[in-house]
Amino acid sequence: MKIRIDYDLCEGNAVCMKVAPEVFVVGEDDRARLVNPNPSEELRAKVELAVKRCPRQALSLVE
C-alpha cells in the first residue's frame, strides 16, 4: 500500500492525523506528512478512512 499526498490540495486540516496518527502528521507548514510511508495491512482501514475523510481529497492510495 502506497499513499500519495497532493501538496497543492492539502490545507493541513489534520483529519488524516486524527484518524491515523501512526501514519500521518501535520507539520508547522500546515501540510500532511507521512511518518510511516509503508504502513502495514493492519492499518489499511485507518488509512482508507483518512483518505475518504480528507476534506480537500489530497490523499490517495496507490496499489
N, C-alpha and C positions, 0 to 999 in steps of 0.2 A: 504494500500500500504506500503510495507516494502522495504527498499533499502539496498542492500548489497554492500560493498566495499571490493575488494580483494586487501589487502595492499601489497601483493607480486608483483602485477602488477602496482599499482598506482605509477606514476612518478611525481605527483604534477604539471601537465601541466595547471591546473586551468581552463580547459574548462568547467567543471561542475559548477564551481563557477561563471563563466561569464554568463552561461546560466540560472542558478537557484541559485542566491545568497541567496535566502530565505531558501535554503535547505543545500547548501554546502559551506564549507570554506576550504582553503588550509593553513595548519599550517607551521610554520618555519621548520618543519621536511620534507617539501615537500610531504605531504600526505593529501589527502582529508579527511575531517571530516564532519559529519552531524551536522548542527546546529539545524536542525528540523528533528528528526528521524521519525516522524509521520506526514508528510505533508498532507494537505487537498487535496481532489479531485480537487480543483480549481488549484492546482499546478501540476497535473498529466502531462499535456502536456509539461511543462518545464522539469520535471524530466525525462520523456521519451526521450526528446531531449538531455538532458545531458548524459543519458545512451548511446544513439545512437552515439553521437559525441566524446565520450571518446576515445582518440587515442590508449589507451592500453587495452580497453574493461575491465576496472577494476570495472565498475559499472554494477549492475543488479537489476532488480525488482523481488521481490518475492511476489506473490499474496496470 
